């Protein structure tokens, strides 16, 4: 499995239309922001996922909890935290 930084470097090569016509390539400022996030926070085995709008999602599992962080702005993301007790949303900054 590729490291998160290797995944981000691959995403830097994406061009508009990378999956379907009209898809936007991941924004480089958001990729840079994701690198900073990964340097600051301990995220176990993150998977970096581009969206068709040029944004990023990072997902991971820790214990029985599943997380998805959607990054649409530099240094700010919307975190979904899902576990047996429910689903919660938070704003994360770094």
PDB file of N, CA, C and O in Angstrom:
ATOM      1  N   UNK A   1       0.849  -1.185   0.000  1.00  0.00           N
ATOM      2  CA  UNK A   1       0.000   0.000   0.000  1.00  0.00           C
ATOM      3  C   UNK A   1       0.895   1.248   0.000  1.00  0.00           C
ATOM      4  O   UNK A   1       1.900   1.304   0.708  1.00  0.00           O
ATOM      5  N   UNK A   2       0.520   2.220  -0.785  1.00  0.00           N
ATOM      6  CA  UNK A   2       1.293   3.455  -0.888  1.00  0.00           C
ATOM      7  C   UNK A   2       1.066   4.324   0.352  1.00  0.00           C
ATOM      8  O   UNK A   2      -0.012   4.328   0.946  1.00  0.00           O
ATOM      9  N   UNK A   3       2.109   5.053   0.716  1.00  0.00           N
ATOM     10  CA  UNK A   3       1.956   5.993   1.826  1.00  0.00           C
ATOM     11  C   UNK A   3       1.053   7.141   1.385  1.00  0.00           C
ATOM     12  O   UNK A   3       0.804   7.330   0.194  1.00  0.00           O
ATOM     13  N   UNK A   4       0.570   7.895   2.355  1.00  0.00           N
ATOM     14  CA  UNK A   4      -0.278   9.050   2.041  1.00  0.00           C
ATOM     15  C   UNK A   4       0.474  10.068   1.188  1.00  0.00           C
ATOM     16  O   UNK A   4      -0.098  10.649   0.265  1.00  0.00           O
ATOM     17  N   UNK A   5       1.751  10.286   1.489  1.00  0.00           N
ATOM     18  CA  UNK A   5       2.525  11.255   0.707  1.00  0.00           C
ATOM     19  C   UNK A   5       2.728  10.772  -0.729  1.00  0.00           C
ATOM     20  O   UNK A   5       2.729  11.581  -1.656  1.00  0.00           O
ATOM     21  N   UNK A   6       2.899   9.473  -0.921  1.00  0.00           N
ATOM     22  CA  UNK A   6       3.001   8.928  -2.282  1.00  0.00           C
ATOM     23  C   UNK A   6       1.683   9.096  -3.029  1.00  0.00           C
ATOM     24  O   UNK A   6       1.674   9.417  -4.217  1.00  0.00           O
ATOM     25  N   UNK A   7       0.573   8.879  -2.333  1.00  0.00           N
ATOM     26  CA  UNK A   7      -0.741   9.066  -2.948  1.00  0.00           C
ATOM     27  C   UNK A   7      -0.924  10.518  -3.382  1.00  0.00           C
ATOM     28  O   UNK A   7      -1.426  10.787  -4.473  1.00  0.00           O
ATOM     29  N   UNK A   8      -0.517  11.450  -2.527  1.00  0.00           N
ATOM     30  CA  UNK A   8      -0.655  12.876  -2.846  1.00  0.00           C
ATOM     31  C   UNK A   8       0.205  13.233  -4.053  1.00  0.00           C
ATOM     32  O   UNK A   8      -0.238  13.974  -4.930  1.00  0.00           O
ATOM     33  N   UNK A   9       1.418  12.720  -4.106  1.00  0.00           N
ATOM     34  CA  UNK A   9       2.290  13.012  -5.251  1.00  0.00           C
ATOM     35  C   UNK A   9       1.681  12.489  -6.552  1.00  0.00           C
ATOM     36  O   UNK A   9       1.794  13.146  -7.587  1.00  0.00           O
ATOM     37  N   UNK A  10       1.045  11.334  -6.520  1.00  0.00           N
ATOM     38  CA  UNK A  10       0.359  10.818  -7.722  1.00  0.00           C
ATOM     39  C   UNK A  10      -0.774  11.748  -8.139  1.00  0.00           C
ATOM     40  O   UNK A  10      -0.979  11.985  -9.330  1.00  0.00           O
ATOM     41  N   UNK A  11      -1.512  12.276  -7.160  1.00  0.00           N
ATOM     42  CA  UNK A  11      -2.640  13.159  -7.473  1.00  0.00           C
ATOM     43  C   UNK A  11      -2.183  14.467  -8.104  1.00  0.00           C
ATOM     44  O   UNK A  11      -2.951  15.103  -8.825  1.00  0.00           O
ATOM     45  N   UNK A  12      -0.960  14.872  -7.847  1.00  0.00           N
ATOM     46  CA  UNK A  12      -0.434  16.101  -8.465  1.00  0.00           C
ATOM     47  C   UNK A  12      -0.344  15.965  -9.994  1.00  0.00           C
ATOM     48  O   UNK A  12      -0.312  16.969 -10.706  1.00  0.00           O
ATOM     49  N   UNK A  13      -0.305  14.745 -10.484  1.00  0.00           N
ATOM     50  CA  UNK A  13      -0.201  14.497 -11.926  1.00  0.00           C
ATOM     51  C   UNK A  13      -1.569  14.521 -12.624  1.00  0.00           C
ATOM     52  O   UNK A  13      -1.628  14.578 -13.852  1.00  0.00           O
ATOM     53  N   UNK A  14      -2.663  14.478 -11.859  1.00  0.00           N
ATOM     54  CA  UNK A  14      -3.992  14.459 -12.457  1.00  0.00           C
ATOM     55  C   UNK A  14      -4.257  15.754 -13.215  1.00  0.00           C
ATOM     56  O   UNK A  14      -3.835  16.831 -12.795  1.00  0.00           O
ATOM     57  N   UNK A  15      -4.948  15.637 -14.315  1.00  0.00           N
ATOM     58  CA  UNK A  15      -5.371  16.787 -15.132  1.00  0.00           C
ATOM     59  C   UNK A  15      -6.895  16.853 -15.110  1.00  0.00           C
ATOM     60  O   UNK A  15      -7.552  15.867 -14.778  1.00  0.00           O
ATOM     61  N   UNK A  16      -7.460  18.005 -15.459  1.00  0.00           N
ATOM     62  CA  UNK A  16      -8.913  18.115 -15.573  1.00  0.00           C
ATOM     63  C   UNK A  16      -9.422  17.014 -16.502  1.00  0.00           C
ATOM     64  O   UNK A  16      -8.764  16.666 -17.483  1.00  0.00           O
ATOM     65  N   UNK A  17     -10.587  16.473 -16.187  1.00  0.00           N
ATOM     66  CA  UNK A  17     -11.152  15.369 -16.953  1.00  0.00           C
ATOM     67  C   UNK A  17     -10.528  14.029 -16.583  1.00  0.00           C
ATOM     68  O   UNK A  17     -10.632  13.072 -17.350  1.00  0.00           O
ATOM     69  N   UNK A  18      -9.882  13.941 -15.421  1.00  0.00           N
ATOM     70  CA  UNK A  18      -9.123  12.759 -15.001  1.00  0.00           C
ATOM     71  C   UNK A  18      -9.962  11.496 -14.914  1.00  0.00           C
ATOM     72  O   UNK A  18      -9.434  10.405 -15.129  1.00  0.00           O
ATOM     73  N   UNK A  19     -11.242  11.603 -14.610  1.00  0.00           N
ATOM     74  CA  UNK A  19     -12.103  10.412 -14.536  1.00  0.00           C
ATOM     75  C   UNK A  19     -13.209  10.479 -15.583  1.00  0.00           C
ATOM     76  O   UNK A  19     -13.481   9.504 -16.283  1.00  0.00           O
ATOM     77  N   UNK A  20     -13.833  11.635 -15.676  1.00  0.00           N
ATOM     78  CA  UNK A  20     -14.895  11.866 -16.663  1.00  0.00           C
ATOM     79  C   UNK A  20     -14.766  13.303 -17.164  1.00  0.00           C
ATOM     80  O   UNK A  20     -14.194  14.151 -16.479  1.00  0.00           O
ATOM     81  N   UNK A  21     -15.297  13.580 -18.360  1.00  0.00           N
ATOM     82  CA  UNK A  21     -15.268  14.965 -18.849  1.00  0.00           C
ATOM     83  C   UNK A  21     -15.916  15.905 -17.819  1.00  0.00           C
ATOM     84  O   UNK A  21     -16.980  15.604 -17.278  1.00  0.00           O
ATOM     85  N   UNK A  22     -15.277  17.019 -17.561  1.00  0.00           N
ATOM     86  CA  UNK A  22     -15.802  17.986 -16.599  1.00  0.00           C
ATOM     87  C   UNK A  22     -15.223  17.848 -15.202  1.00  0.00           C
ATOM     88  O   UNK A  22     -15.356  18.767 -14.393  1.00  0.00           O
ATOM     89  N   UNK A  23     -14.578  16.715 -14.893  1.00  0.00           N
ATOM     90  CA  UNK A  23     -13.951  16.557 -13.583  1.00  0.00           C
ATOM     91  C   UNK A  23     -12.768  17.515 -13.463  1.00  0.00           C
ATOM     92  O   UNK A  23     -12.014  17.709 -14.417  1.00  0.00           O
ATOM     93  N   UNK A  24     -12.617  18.107 -12.290  1.00  0.00           N
ATOM     94  CA  UNK A  24     -11.496  19.007 -12.039  1.00  0.00           C
ATOM     95  C   UNK A  24     -10.357  18.248 -11.366  1.00  0.00           C
ATOM     96  O   UNK A  24     -10.592  17.404 -10.501  1.00  0.00           O
ATOM     97  N   UNK A  25      -9.141  18.547 -11.761  1.00  0.00           N
ATOM     98  CA  UNK A  25      -7.968  17.958 -11.118  1.00  0.00           C
ATOM     99  C   UNK A  25      -7.894  18.449  -9.674  1.00  0.00           C
ATOM    100  O   UNK A  25      -8.350  19.552  -9.372  1.00  0.00           O
ATOM    101  N   UNK A  26      -7.326  17.645  -8.787  1.00  0.00           N
ATOM    102  CA  UNK A  26      -7.159  18.099  -7.399  1.00  0.00           C
ATOM    103  C   UNK A  26      -6.357  19.401  -7.356  1.00  0.00           C
ATOM    104  O   UNK A  26      -5.340  19.538  -8.035  1.00  0.00           O
ATOM    105  N   UNK A  27      -6.825  20.339  -6.559  1.00  0.00           N
ATOM    106  CA  UNK A  27      -6.148  21.627  -6.433  1.00  0.00           C
ATOM    107  C   UNK A  27      -4.827  21.437  -5.700  1.00  0.00           C
ATOM    108  O   UNK A  27      -4.777  20.777  -4.662  1.00  0.00           O
ATOM    109  N   UNK A  28      -3.768  22.010  -6.232  1.00  0.00           N
ATOM    110  CA  UNK A  28      -2.441  21.846  -5.626  1.00  0.00           C
ATOM    111  C   UNK A  28      -2.346  22.506  -4.256  1.00  0.00           C
ATOM    112  O   UNK A  28      -1.615  22.025  -3.390  1.00  0.00           O
ATOM    113  N   UNK A  29      -3.079  23.606  -4.046  1.00  0.00           N
ATOM    114  CA  UNK A  29      -3.043  24.219  -2.708  1.00  0.00           C
ATOM    115  C   UNK A  29      -3.672  23.302  -1.671  1.00  0.00           C
ATOM    116  O   UNK A  29      -3.245  23.291  -0.516  1.00  0.00           O
ATOM    117  N   UNK A  30      -4.684  22.529  -2.068  1.00  0.00           N
ATOM    118  CA  UNK A  30      -5.307  21.576  -1.143  1.00  0.00           C
ATOM    119  C   UNK A  30      -4.405  20.363  -0.919  1.00  0.00           C
ATOM    120  O   UNK A  30      -4.364  19.817   0.183  1.00  0.00           O
ATOM    121  N   UNK A  31      -3.683  19.939  -1.958  1.00  0.00           N
ATOM    122  CA  UNK A  31      -2.716  18.858  -1.786  1.00  0.00           C
ATOM    123  C   UNK A  31      -1.618  19.281  -0.813  1.00  0.00           C
ATOM    124  O   UNK A  31      -1.222  18.501   0.053  1.00  0.00           O
ATOM    125  N   UNK A  32      -1.125  20.516  -0.952  1.00  0.00           N
ATOM    126  CA  UNK A  32      -0.121  21.035  -0.023  1.00  0.00           C
ATOM    127  C   UNK A  32      -0.676  21.090   1.396  1.00  0.00           C
ATOM    128  O   UNK A  32       0.022  20.760   2.355  1.00  0.00           O
ATOM    129  N   UNK A  33      -1.920  21.502   1.526  1.00  0.00           N
ATOM    130  CA  UNK A  33      -2.560  21.578   2.837  1.00  0.00           C
ATOM    131  C   UNK A  33      -2.684  20.182   3.459  1.00  0.00           C
ATOM    132  O   UNK A  33      -2.493  20.018   4.664  1.00  0.00           O
ATOM    133  N   UNK A  34      -3.003  19.185   2.639  1.00  0.00           N
ATOM    134  CA  UNK A  34      -3.107  17.809   3.131  1.00  0.00           C
ATOM    135  C   UNK A  34      -1.749  17.308   3.632  1.00  0.00           C
ATOM    136  O   UNK A  34      -1.685  16.589   4.629  1.00  0.00           O
ATOM    137  N   UNK A  35      -0.675  17.682   2.952  1.00  0.00           N
ATOM    138  CA  UNK A  35       0.669  17.310   3.408  1.00  0.00           C
ATOM    139  C   UNK A  35       0.928  17.908   4.789  1.00  0.00           C
ATOM    140  O   UNK A  35       1.430  17.223   5.679  1.00  0.00           O
ATOM    141  N   UNK A  36       0.588  19.177   4.967  1.00  0.00           N
ATOM    142  CA  UNK A  36       0.770  19.823   6.276  1.00  0.00           C
ATOM    143  C   UNK A  36      -0.053  19.123   7.352  1.00  0.00           C
ATOM    144  O   UNK A  36       0.435  18.893   8.458  1.00  0.00           O
ATOM    145  N   UNK A  37      -1.290  18.786   7.034  1.00  0.00           N
ATOM    146  CA  UNK A  37      -2.151  18.070   7.977  1.00  0.00           C
ATOM    147  C   UNK A  37      -1.494  16.761   8.407  1.00  0.00           C
ATOM    148  O   UNK A  37      -1.440  16.451   9.597  1.00  0.00           O
ATOM    149  N   UNK A  38      -1.000  16.002   7.449  1.00  0.00           N
ATOM    150  CA  UNK A  38      -0.409  14.697   7.756  1.00  0.00           C
ATOM    151  C   UNK A  38       0.876  14.829   8.567  1.00  0.00           C
ATOM    152  O   UNK A  38       1.238  13.905   9.295  1.00  0.00           O
ATOM    153  N   UNK A  39       1.566  15.953   8.456  1.00  0.00           N
ATOM    154  CA  UNK A  39       2.753  16.200   9.273  1.00  0.00           C
ATOM    155  C   UNK A  39       2.372  16.522  10.719  1.00  0.00           C
ATOM    156  O   UNK A  39       3.122  16.220  11.647  1.00  0.00           O
ATOM    157  N   UNK A  40       1.194  17.141  10.904  1.00  0.00           N
ATOM    158  CA  UNK A  40       0.788  17.617  12.223  1.00  0.00           C
ATOM    159  C   UNK A  40      -0.044  16.623  13.027  1.00  0.00           C
ATOM    160  O   UNK A  40       0.035  16.598  14.255  1.00  0.00           O
ATOM    161  N   UNK A  41      -0.836  15.809  12.344  1.00  0.00           N
ATOM    162  CA  UNK A  41      -1.758  14.910  13.043  1.00  0.00           C
ATOM    163  C   UNK A  41      -1.410  13.465  12.732  1.00  0.00           C
ATOM    164  O   UNK A  41      -0.980  13.135  11.626  1.00  0.00           O
ATOM    165  N   UNK A  42      -1.601  12.623  13.711  1.00  0.00           N
ATOM    166  CA  UNK A  42      -1.346  11.193  13.534  1.00  0.00           C
ATOM    167  C   UNK A  42      -2.618  10.538  12.992  1.00  0.00           C
ATOM    168  O   UNK A  42      -3.603  10.379  13.712  1.00  0.00           O
ATOM    169  N   UNK A  43      -2.579  10.165  11.722  1.00  0.00           N
ATOM    170  CA  UNK A  43      -3.726   9.521  11.073  1.00  0.00           C
ATOM    171  C   UNK A  43      -3.257   8.146  10.607  1.00  0.00           C
ATOM    172  O   UNK A  43      -2.379   8.050   9.750  1.00  0.00           O
ATOM    173  N   UNK A  44      -3.835   7.082  11.165  1.00  0.00           N
ATOM    174  CA  UNK A  44      -3.369   5.736  10.799  1.00  0.00           C
ATOM    175  C   UNK A  44      -3.827   5.306   9.404  1.00  0.00           C
ATOM    176  O   UNK A  44      -5.022   5.317   9.111  1.00  0.00           O
ATOM    177  N   UNK A  45      -2.890   4.933   8.558  1.00  0.00           N
ATOM    178  CA  UNK A  45      -3.142   4.397   7.220  1.00  0.00           C
ATOM    179  C   UNK A  45      -4.202   5.191   6.432  1.00  0.00           C
ATOM    180  O   UNK A  45      -5.213   4.629   6.011  1.00  0.00           O
ATOM    181  N   UNK A  46      -3.967   6.491   6.237  1.00  0.00           N
ATOM    182  CA  UNK A  46      -4.953   7.291   5.504  1.00  0.00           C
ATOM    183  C   UNK A  46      -4.990   6.939   4.022  1.00  0.00           C
ATOM    184  O   UNK A  46      -3.985   6.557   3.423  1.00  0.00           O
ATOM    185  N   UNK A  47      -6.166   7.078   3.460  1.00  0.00           N
ATOM    186  CA  UNK A  47      -6.350   6.926   2.015  1.00  0.00           C
ATOM    187  C   UNK A  47      -6.766   8.289   1.487  1.00  0.00           C
ATOM    188  O   UNK A  47      -7.697   8.901   2.009  1.00  0.00           O
ATOM    189  N   UNK A  48      -6.082   8.766   0.458  1.00  0.00           N
ATOM    190  CA  UNK A  48      -6.347  10.084  -0.114  1.00  0.00           C
ATOM    191  C   UNK A  48      -7.199   9.891  -1.368  1.00  0.00           C
ATOM    192  O   UNK A  48      -6.813   9.159  -2.279  1.00  0.00           O
ATOM    193  N   UNK A  49      -8.359  10.550  -1.412  1.00  0.00           N
ATOM    194  CA  UNK A  49      -9.328  10.343  -2.489  1.00  0.00           C
ATOM    195  C   UNK A  49      -9.668  11.687  -3.130  1.00  0.00           C
ATOM    196  O   UNK A  49     -10.137  12.593  -2.442  1.00  0.00           O
ATOM    197  N   UNK A  50      -9.439  11.832  -4.437  1.00  0.00           N
ATOM    198  CA  UNK A  50      -9.827  13.080  -5.097  1.00  0.00           C
ATOM    199  C   UNK A  50     -11.333  13.096  -5.365  1.00  0.00           C
ATOM    200  O   UNK A  50     -11.951  12.047  -5.545  1.00  0.00           O
ATOM    201  N   UNK A  51     -11.912  14.291  -5.390  1.00  0.00           N
ATOM    202  CA  UNK A  51     -13.308  14.420  -5.791  1.00  0.00           C
ATOM    203  C   UNK A  51     -13.358  15.031  -7.191  1.00  0.00           C
ATOM    204  O   UNK A  51     -12.369  15.593  -7.663  1.00  0.00           O
ATOM    205  N   UNK A  52     -14.480  14.921  -7.834  1.00  0.00           N
ATOM    206  CA  UNK A  52     -14.604  15.459  -9.196  1.00  0.00           C
ATOM    207  C   UNK A  52     -14.668  16.990  -9.210  1.00  0.00           C
ATOM    208  O   UNK A  52     -14.599  17.602 -10.276  1.00  0.00           O
ATOM    209  N   UNK A  53     -14.801  17.616  -8.021  1.00  0.00           N
ATOM    210  CA  UNK A  53     -14.837  19.082  -7.930  1.00  0.00           C
ATOM    211  C   UNK A  53     -13.466  19.684  -7.650  1.00  0.00           C
ATOM    212  O   UNK A  53     -13.356  20.897  -7.469  1.00  0.00           O
ATOM    213  N   UNK A  54     -12.409  18.855  -7.611  1.00  0.00           N
ATOM    214  CA  UNK A  54     -11.067  19.356  -7.350  1.00  0.00           C
ATOM    215  C   UNK A  54     -10.682  19.366  -5.885  1.00  0.00           C
ATOM    216  O   UNK A  54      -9.610  19.850  -5.521  1.00  0.00           O
ATOM    217  N   UNK A  55     -11.561  18.827  -5.036  1.00  0.00           N
ATOM    218  CA  UNK A  55     -11.294  18.772  -3.604  1.00  0.00           C
ATOM    219  C   UNK A  55     -10.664  17.426  -3.252  1.00  0.00           C
ATOM    220  O   UNK A  55     -10.400  16.604  -4.130  1.00  0.00           O
ATOM    221  N   UNK A  56     -10.428  17.214  -1.957  1.00  0.00           N
ATOM    222  CA  UNK A  56      -9.837  15.963  -1.473  1.00  0.00           C
ATOM    223  C   UNK A  56     -10.648  15.408  -0.319  1.00  0.00           C
ATOM    224  O   UNK A  56     -11.273  16.154   0.435  1.00  0.00           O
ATOM    225  N   UNK A  57     -10.631  14.101  -0.191  1.00  0.00           N
ATOM    226  CA  UNK A  57     -11.119  13.427   1.008  1.00  0.00           C
ATOM    227  C   UNK A  57      -9.986  12.543   1.517  1.00  0.00           C
ATOM    228  O   UNK A  57      -9.241  11.944   0.742  1.00  0.00           O
ATOM    229  N   UNK A  58      -9.879  12.480   2.820  1.00  0.00           N
ATOM    230  CA  UNK A  58      -8.953  11.560   3.461  1.00  0.00           C
ATOM    231  C   UNK A  58      -9.804  10.674   4.350  1.00  0.00           C
ATOM    232  O   UNK A  58     -10.553  11.172   5.191  1.00  0.00           O
ATOM    233  N   UNK A  59      -9.696   9.356   4.171  1.00  0.00           N
ATOM    234  CA  UNK A  59     -10.453   8.484   5.057  1.00  0.00           C
ATOM    235  C   UNK A  59      -9.529   7.508   5.763  1.00  0.00           C
ATOM    236  O   UNK A  59      -8.458   7.158   5.267  1.00  0.00           O
ATOM    237  N   UNK A  60      -9.975   7.081   6.937  1.00  0.00           N
ATOM    238  CA  UNK A  60      -9.216   6.132   7.728  1.00  0.00           C
ATOM    239  C   UNK A  60     -10.124   5.518   8.788  1.00  0.00           C
ATOM    240  O   UNK A  60     -11.211   6.021   9.072  1.00  0.00           O
ATOM    241  N   UNK A  61      -9.653   4.433   9.355  1.00  0.00           N
ATOM    242  CA  UNK A  61     -10.365   3.749  10.429  1.00  0.00           C
ATOM    243  C   UNK A  61      -9.445   3.685  11.635  1.00  0.00           C
ATOM    244  O   UNK A  61      -8.254   3.394  11.522  1.00  0.00           O
ATOM    245  N   UNK A  62     -10.022   3.961  12.775  1.00  0.00           N
ATOM    246  CA  UNK A  62      -9.279   3.861  14.030  1.00  0.00           C
ATOM    247  C   UNK A  62     -10.173   3.113  15.011  1.00  0.00           C
ATOM    248  O   UNK A  62     -11.189   3.637  15.466  1.00  0.00           O
ATOM    249  N   UNK A  63      -9.779   1.873  15.334  1.00  0.00           N
ATOM    250  CA  UNK A  63     -10.644   1.033  16.160  1.00  0.00           C
ATOM    251  C   UNK A  63     -11.930   0.753  15.402  1.00  0.00           C
ATOM    252  O   UNK A  63     -11.897   0.327  14.248  1.00  0.00           O
ATOM    253  N   UNK A  64     -13.060   0.990  16.050  1.00  0.00           N
ATOM    254  CA  UNK A  64     -14.361   0.762  15.420  1.00  0.00           C
ATOM    255  C   UNK A  64     -14.927   2.031  14.788  1.00  0.00           C
ATOM    256  O   UNK A  64     -16.085   2.050  14.371  1.00  0.00           O
ATOM    257  N   UNK A  65     -14.125   3.086  14.712  1.00  0.00           N
ATOM    258  CA  UNK A  65     -14.600   4.368  14.193  1.00  0.00           C
ATOM    259  C   UNK A  65     -14.030   4.618  12.801  1.00  0.00           C
ATOM    260  O   UNK A  65     -12.837   4.444  12.552  1.00  0.00           O
ATOM    261  N   UNK A  66     -14.922   5.030  11.903  1.00  0.00           N
ATOM    262  CA  UNK A  66     -14.557   5.361  10.525  1.00  0.00           C
ATOM    263  C   UNK A  66     -14.617   6.875  10.375  1.00  0.00           C
ATOM    264  O   UNK A  66     -15.582   7.504  10.808  1.00  0.00           O
ATOM    265  N   UNK A  67     -13.584   7.465   9.760  1.00  0.00           N
ATOM    266  CA  UNK A  67     -13.490   8.905   9.577  1.00  0.00           C
ATOM    267  C   UNK A  67     -13.364   9.252   8.095  1.00  0.00           C
ATOM    268  O   UNK A  67     -12.721   8.536   7.328  1.00  0.00           O
ATOM    269  N   UNK A  68     -13.988  10.358   7.711  1.00  0.00           N
ATOM    270  CA  UNK A  68     -13.774  10.947   6.393  1.00  0.00           C
ATOM    271  C   UNK A  68     -13.609  12.439   6.597  1.00  0.00           C
ATOM    272  O   UNK A  68     -14.471  13.099   7.176  1.00  0.00           O
ATOM    273  N   UNK A  69     -12.486  12.964   6.114  1.00  0.00           N
ATOM    274  CA  UNK A  69     -12.221  14.394   6.179  1.00  0.00           C
ATOM    275  C   UNK A  69     -12.282  14.947   4.764  1.00  0.00           C
ATOM    276  O   UNK A  69     -11.504  14.539   3.901  1.00  0.00           O
ATOM    277  N   UNK A  70     -13.197  15.866   4.525  1.00  0.00           N
ATOM    278  CA  UNK A  70     -13.334  16.498   3.204  1.00  0.00           C
ATOM    279  C   UNK A  70     -12.652  17.859   3.270  1.00  0.00           C
ATOM    280  O   UNK A  70     -13.010  18.708   4.086  1.00  0.00           O
ATOM    281  N   UNK A  71     -11.661  18.055   2.396  1.00  0.00           N
ATOM    282  CA  UNK A  71     -10.894  19.301   2.369  1.00  0.00           C
ATOM    283  C   UNK A  71     -11.312  20.101   1.134  1.00  0.00           C
ATOM    284  O   UNK A  71     -11.056  19.700  -0.001  1.00  0.00           O
ATOM    285  N   UNK A  72     -11.959  21.235   1.381  1.00  0.00           N
ATOM    286  CA  UNK A  72     -12.381  22.129   0.305  1.00  0.00           C
ATOM    287  C   UNK A  72     -11.705  23.485   0.388  1.00  0.00           C
ATOM    288  O   UNK A  72     -11.765  24.273  -0.556  1.00  0.00           O
ATOM    289  N   UNK A  73     -11.052  23.763   1.531  1.00  0.00           N
ATOM    290  CA  UNK A  73     -10.332  25.019   1.732  1.00  0.00           C
ATOM    291  C   UNK A  73      -8.997  24.695   2.390  1.00  0.00           C
ATOM    292  O   UNK A  73      -8.861  23.686   3.082  1.00  0.00           O
ATOM    293  N   UNK A  74      -8.031  25.547   2.169  1.00  0.00           N
ATOM    294  CA  UNK A  74      -6.705  25.350   2.756  1.00  0.00           C
ATOM    295  C   UNK A  74      -6.812  25.371   4.278  1.00  0.00           C
ATOM    296  O   UNK A  74      -7.383  26.294   4.860  1.00  0.00           O
ATOM    297  N   UNK A  75      -6.260  24.349   4.906  1.00  0.00           N
ATOM    298  CA  UNK A  75      -6.156  24.232   6.369  1.00  0.00           C
ATOM    299  C   UNK A  75      -7.490  24.107   7.098  1.00  0.00           C
ATOM    300  O   UNK A  75      -7.555  24.338   8.305  1.00  0.00           O
ATOM    301  N   UNK A  76      -8.553  23.745   6.386  1.00  0.00           N
ATOM    302  CA  UNK A  76      -9.864  23.546   7.009  1.00  0.00           C
ATOM    303  C   UNK A  76     -10.540  22.359   6.345  1.00  0.00           C
ATOM    304  O   UNK A  76     -10.525  22.233   5.121  1.00  0.00           O
ATOM    305  N   UNK A  77     -11.131  21.492   7.152  1.00  0.00           N
ATOM    306  CA  UNK A  77     -11.861  20.361   6.591  1.00  0.00           C
ATOM    307  C   UNK A  77     -13.093  20.046   7.413  1.00  0.00           C
ATOM    308  O   UNK A  77     -13.223  20.463   8.563  1.00  0.00           O
ATOM    309  N   UNK A  78     -13.983  19.308   6.802  1.00  0.00           N
ATOM    310  CA  UNK A  78     -15.201  18.855   7.469  1.00  0.00           C
ATOM    311  C   UNK A  78     -15.011  17.376   7.765  1.00  0.00           C
ATOM    312  O   UNK A  78     -14.867  16.571   6.845  1.00  0.00           O
ATOM    313  N   UNK A  79     -15.010  17.015   9.038  1.00  0.00           N
ATOM    314  CA  UNK A  79     -14.746  15.647   9.457  1.00  0.00           C
ATOM    315  C   UNK A  79     -16.044  14.932   9.795  1.00  0.00           C
ATOM    316  O   UNK A  79     -16.838  15.415  10.602  1.00  0.00           O
ATOM    317  N   UNK A  80     -16.252  13.776   9.173  1.00  0.00           N
ATOM    318  CA  UNK A  80     -17.359  12.900   9.533  1.00  0.00           C
ATOM    319  C   UNK A  80     -16.774  11.770  10.364  1.00  0.00           C
ATOM    320  O   UNK A  80     -15.792  11.138   9.974  1.00  0.00           O
ATOM    321  N   UNK A  81     -17.382  11.529  11.501  1.00  0.00           N
ATOM    322  CA  UNK A  81     -16.945  10.486  12.418  1.00  0.00           C
ATOM    323  C   UNK A  81     -18.126   9.530  12.603  1.00  0.00           C
ATOM    324  O   UNK A  81     -19.180   9.934  13.094  1.00  0.00           O
ATOM    325  N   UNK A  82     -17.950   8.259  12.210  1.00  0.00           N
ATOM    326  CA  UNK A  82     -19.060   7.307  12.275  1.00  0.00           C
ATOM    327  C   UNK A  82     -18.661   6.115  13.145  1.00  0.00           C
ATOM    328  O   UNK A  82     -17.620   5.493  12.936  1.00  0.00           O
ATOM    329  N   UNK A  83     -19.501   5.818  14.107  1.00  0.00           N
ATOM    330  CA  UNK A  83     -19.305   4.630  14.936  1.00  0.00           C
ATOM    331  C   UNK A  83     -20.664   4.154  15.405  1.00  0.00           C
ATOM    332  O   UNK A  83     -21.687   4.736  15.044  1.00  0.00           O
ATOM    333  N   UNK A  84     -20.682   3.097  16.209  1.00  0.00           N
ATOM    334  CA  UNK A  84     -21.948   2.451  16.585  1.00  0.00           C
ATOM    335  C   UNK A  84     -22.934   3.422  17.226  1.00  0.00           C
ATOM    336  O   UNK A  84     -24.146   3.237  17.111  1.00  0.00           O
ATOM    337  N   UNK A  85     -22.432   4.448  17.894  1.00  0.00           N
ATOM    338  CA  UNK A  85     -23.310   5.405  18.567  1.00  0.00           C
ATOM    339  C   UNK A  85     -23.901   6.459  17.645  1.00  0.00           C
ATOM    340  O   UNK A  85     -24.755   7.236  18.073  1.00  0.00           O
ATOM    341  N   UNK A  86     -23.471   6.504  16.395  1.00  0.00           N
ATOM    342  CA  UNK A  86     -24.017   7.481  15.468  1.00  0.00           C
ATOM    343  C   UNK A  86     -22.963   8.085  14.568  1.00  0.00           C
ATOM    344  O   UNK A  86     -21.822   7.627  14.503  1.00  0.00           O
ATOM    345  N   UNK A  87     -23.381   9.119  13.883  1.00  0.00           N
ATOM    346  CA  UNK A  87     -22.502   9.838  12.970  1.00  0.00           C
ATOM    347  C   UNK A  87     -22.461  11.293  13.405  1.00  0.00           C
ATOM    348  O   UNK A  87     -23.496  11.912  13.655  1.00  0.00           O
ATOM    349  N   UNK A  88     -21.251  11.830  13.490  1.00  0.00           N
ATOM    350  CA  UNK A  88     -21.068  13.199  13.930  1.00  0.00           C
ATOM    351  C   UNK A  88     -20.192  13.954  12.937  1.00  0.00           C
ATOM    352  O   UNK A  88     -19.329  13.369  12.283  1.00  0.00           O
ATOM    353  N   UNK A  89     -20.421  15.243  12.834  1.00  0.00           N
ATOM    354  CA  UNK A  89     -19.655  16.097  11.928  1.00  0.00           C
ATOM    355  C   UNK A  89     -18.968  17.183  12.730  1.00  0.00           C
ATOM    356  O   UNK A  89     -19.561  17.761  13.641  1.00  0.00           O
ATOM    357  N   UNK A  90     -17.716  17.462  12.392  1.00  0.00           N
ATOM    358  CA  UNK A  90     -16.915  18.472  13.066  1.00  0.00           C
ATOM    359  C   UNK A  90     -16.154  19.270  12.015  1.00  0.00           C
ATOM    360  O   UNK A  90     -15.943  18.794  10.900  1.00  0.00           O
ATOM    361  N   UNK A  91     -15.750  20.466  12.366  1.00  0.00           N
ATOM    362  CA  UNK A  91     -14.834  21.236  11.538  1.00  0.00           C
ATOM    363  C   UNK A  91     -13.446  21.036  12.110  1.00  0.00           C
ATOM    364  O   UNK A  91     -13.238  21.188  13.314  1.00  0.00           O
ATOM    365  N   UNK A  92     -12.500  20.697  11.259  1.00  0.00           N
ATOM    366  CA  UNK A  92     -11.100  20.495  11.659  1.00  0.00           C
ATOM    367  C   UNK A  92     -10.266  21.601  11.056  1.00  0.00           C
ATOM    368  O   UNK A  92     -10.449  21.957   9.892  1.00  0.00           O
ATOM    369  N   UNK A  93      -9.367  22.141  11.827  1.00  0.00           N
ATOM    370  CA  UNK A  93      -8.396  23.115  11.302  1.00  0.00           C
ATOM    371  C   UNK A  93      -6.988  22.636  11.655  1.00  0.00           C
ATOM    372  O   UNK A  93      -6.799  21.920  12.639  1.00  0.00           O
ATOM    373  N   UNK A  94      -6.031  23.024  10.870  1.00  0.00           N
ATOM    374  CA  UNK A  94      -4.636  22.669  11.131  1.00  0.00           C
ATOM    375  C   UNK A  94      -3.721  23.740  10.616  1.00  0.00           C
ATOM    376  O   UNK A  94      -2.502  23.624  10.743  1.00  0.00           O
TER     377      UNK A  94
END
